[in-house]
Amino acid sequence: MSQNVLEQVYTAIREGIADAVVAAGLAPREELPVFALEVPRDKSHGDLATNAAMQLTKLARKNPRQIAEAILEHLDKGKASILSAEIAGPGFINFRLDRAYLYPVVGQVEAAGENYGRGAATGKRVEVEFVSANPTGSLHLGHARGAAVGDALCNVLDFAGNEVTREYYINDAGAQVNNLARSIEARYRQQLGQQAELPEDGYHGEDIVGFAKELAAEKGDGLLSLTDEERFAFFKAYGLERELGKIKRDLERFRVPFDLWYSETSLYEKGLVVQALDALREKGQVYEEEGATWLNTTAYGDDKNRVLIKNDGSYTYLTPDIAYHRDKYGRGYDTMINIWGADHHGYIPRMKAAMEALGNDPDKLVVLIAQMVSLFQNGEKVKMSKRTGKAVTMEDLMDEVGVDAIRYFFTMRSMDSHLDFDMDLAVSTSNENPVYYVQYAHARICSILRQAEEQGVSRLPLEQVELSRLTSEHEYDLLLKLAEYPQEIRQAAEQHAPHRLVRYVYELASQLHSYYRAERAITEDAAQTQARLALLAAVRAVIASALRLIGVSAPERM
């Protein structure tokens, strides 16, 4: 894939600086660093700036200002779209560029369509495991944030050129699922008029009562004729199927697909837990003490050693998790990303320690923590659902404010920061609502393009459009922002930071609204109109692309 216009000009300027450094006799080319370039915050400082002179002080053994003067004396400005260059402060060099270098970005967006900004295939296989809620109840707000961020991250990683597997780990073994089965049986017996107590750690949700009513209506008292073992197996399988079905429906509505639903039970059925324990024993990483089996995780940076098998012979939560992650490594991914809830922070060092104890590279396992979400309505914190009087679920929130607002707001901040979600703001149709503001930018451009058609303005093929008619500061800002998109995708993927895209698309929308207020797109000047419509079409395409990656729709009318 060819370089975009920003990469081209950055490369040309870096090469120009390097040529000037060598020509000035400051340092040999093979010893030169990669020169830093950045866009100054203050436009009066030019279009690009470099601290190359500071980077060269040790090599050149001169002060930065002398180095900067020597660079400018030997710099071939014509090679890199440089109109002028000047020294600022202790030795920064500010460049003013011939902005015509940005015009090709319009053609790049049009040619690539929805693939503008897509990275070349990296050959890297990345697995992302997220949500992974116990199939014992409804998804809550923490799961919703993990789903929104996890899916956006998968989209970004894929768009950046990686081969991505989206995985959901189903906790369908262990005490919580047994309690689910017993809870459904207790409610079923109650529906039949029998006295039945819920287990101590049972589930009291309305969904369990609903399941029991359906079973009583469908089966009558027929399930009571089964043996205890058969009846327990039935309620367990039935509960898992119903709860998991509900989770899958919620996630589908939330626009979050998964490639692999990995069952914890399968670890036992395939003997993977025993294999993991045997592998740790072979490597001398476990020992017996006080009737329990321990893993020596302190040897790998954990704060204390961890129990694998309790003195009653049962496994701790850690043991099947080790087997699961060992299986992940065995599948040959280059990177495995887990998105865990805020209460799992302390679990990270022990899992990495366990992987290292097995001889795996712990750096291949990346754990991201999604912090808590607080809901606010009418200025007050919301804890209970109006509909059920219980904790607010992901389904409640989708009903109340819609998928677009949740996906945007939940991805808007870095996932390791706490999120306050203002439900009133999320449903408002004002510029204060960021998702409305961004979607309206897209709809506004669609409206302008429709108006052009209605007024008989047919858009010319791009090769016939005089993009040199784009000369205003607002147009330069939009062109530059479009040119930054591929770089933004790459950085969001490398940093596992999909919130960068939310910030990017908001800034692009803001520039579009400013442009709309300052300039008319359809003017008496036909050539100018064609150039402006071409620019707006490119902006529309990139807004739609960024919204698609964060799981938000791009409406054409609002």
Buried (B, 14 or more C-beta within 10 A) or exposed (E): EEEBBBEBBBEBBBBBBBBBBBBBEBBEEEEBEEBEBEEBEEEEBBBBBBBBBBBBBEBBEBEBBBBBBBBBEBBEBEEBBBEEBEBEEEBBBBBBBBBEBBBBBBBBBBEBEEEBBBBEEBEBBBBBBBBBBBBBBBBBBBBBBBBBBBBBBBBBBBBBBBBBBBBBBBBBBBEBBBBBBBBBBBBBBBBBEEEBEBBEEBBEBEBBBEBBBBBBEEEEEEBEEEEEEEBBEBBBEBBBEBBBEBBBEBBEEBBBEBEEBBBBBBBBEEEBBEBBBEBBEEEEBBEEEEEBBBBBBBEBEBEEBBBBBEEEEEBBEBBBBBBBBBBBBEEEBEBBBBBBBBEBEEBBBBBBBBBBBBEBEBEBBBBBBBBEBEBBBEEEEBEEBEEBEBBBBBBBBBEBBBBBBBBBBBBBBBBEEEBEBBBEBBBBEEEEBBBBBBBBBBBBBBBBBEEBEEEEBEBBEBEEBBBEBBEEEBBBBBBBBBBBBBBBBBBBBEEBBBBBBBBBBBBBBBBBBBBBEEEEBBEEEEBBBBBBBBBBBBBBBBBBBBBBBBBBBBBBEE
